[in-house]
């Protein structure tokens, strides 16, 4: 359950005016921007993914768990040395302010998605 994973409150800005709600992106757009961010900064061959059941809409914020899927090439390298990489490895949780695009991960890193 995603609520069990992350029950703390975020330090991100809150929406203070209901008129600001018109500027909010859809959850699907936000998740795609988040995936684009992670996949663009990665030097690995695998892919960062998000599963629908690991997205929690908290009104003005969206909590998303980000996972990593190994590429076939990465898996082959590990298997050649007798190791077996896990599937869909949890990377972190990311809290995103749906109005401002401000994101904060479990490690305290913050950035703007838009």
SULBEL-V653359 format. One record per residue. N is the residue number from 1. PHI is phi in radians with two decimals (NA if undefined). PSI is psi in degrees with one decimal (* if undefined). Layout:
N/PHI/PSI  N/PHI/PSI
This chain:
1/NA/131.0  2/-1.13/-32.2  3/-1.12/-33.4  4/-1.19/-32.4  5/-1.23/-42.3  6/-2.44/100.7  7/-1.97/-0.2  8/-1.34/166.8  9/-1.68/150.2  10/-1.54/154.0  11/-1.56/5.1  12/-1.24/157.6  13/-1.07/149.0  14/-1.81/154.3  15/-1.28/126.6  16/-1.89/-14.5  17/-2.28/127.2  18/-1.04/-25.9  19/-1.14/-23.5  20/-1.20/-17.9  21/-1.08/-25.4  22/-1.17/-18.9  23/-1.59/-2.2  24/-1.29/136.5  25/-1.39/161.1  26/-1.24/158.8  27/-1.04/-37.8  28/-1.11/-41.4  29/-1.12/-41.4  30/-1.12/-45.8  31/-1.09/-40.4  32/-1.13/-40.7  33/-1.09/-39.5  34/-1.14/-45.7  35/-1.11/-41.1  36/-1.04/-42.7  37/-1.02/-53.9  38/-1.14/-42.4  39/-1.23/-26.9  40/-1.38/-28.3  41/-1.56/-8.8  42/-1.46/140.3  43/-1.76/3.0  44/-1.44/166.0  45/-1.53/-16.2  46/-1.36/-169.1  47/-2.31/140.3  48/-1.51/138.3  49/-2.38/160.3  50/-2.33/134.1  51/-1.74/141.3  52/-0.94/-37.1  53/-1.36/1.9  54/-2.03/30.5  55/-2.13/126.9  56/-2.16/119.5  57/-1.47/119.7  58/-1.98/38.2  59/1.40/-98.3  60/-1.44/-7.6  61/-2.28/157.4  62/-2.20/124.8  63/-1.73/126.8  64/-2.29/131.5  65/-1.63/129.9  66/-1.84/132.3  67/-2.16/160.1  68/-2.04/130.6  69/-1.92/124.3  70/-1.14/146.6  71/-1.38/162.8  72/-1.03/-37.6  73/-1.14/-42.4  74/-1.11/-42.6  75/-1.07/-44.3  76/-1.05/-42.3  77/-1.06/-43.8  78/-1.17/-42.5  79/-1.16/-30.5  80/-1.08/-28.2  81/-1.80/12.2  82/1.47/12.3  83/-1.78/156.0  84/-2.26/105.0  85/-1.18/147.7  86/-1.30/161.1  87/-1.69/142.7  88/0.88/59.3  89/-1.26/128.1  90/-1.17/125.1  91/-1.64/-53.5  92/-3.06/170.2  93/-1.74/145.3  94/-2.27/127.3  95/-1.76/127.1  96/-2.12/128.0  97/-1.33/119.4  98/-1.25/-16.1  99/-1.60/-47.9  100/-1.61/-19.6  101/1.41/5.9  102/-1.25/129.3  103/-2.12/145.8  104/-2.44/127.2  105/-1.69/176.1  106/-1.06/-19.9  107/-1.59/0.4  108/1.55/3.5  109/-1.32/136.1  110/-2.17/148.8  111/-2.83/169.9  112/-1.85/129.4  113/-1.43/-26.1  114/-2.64/*
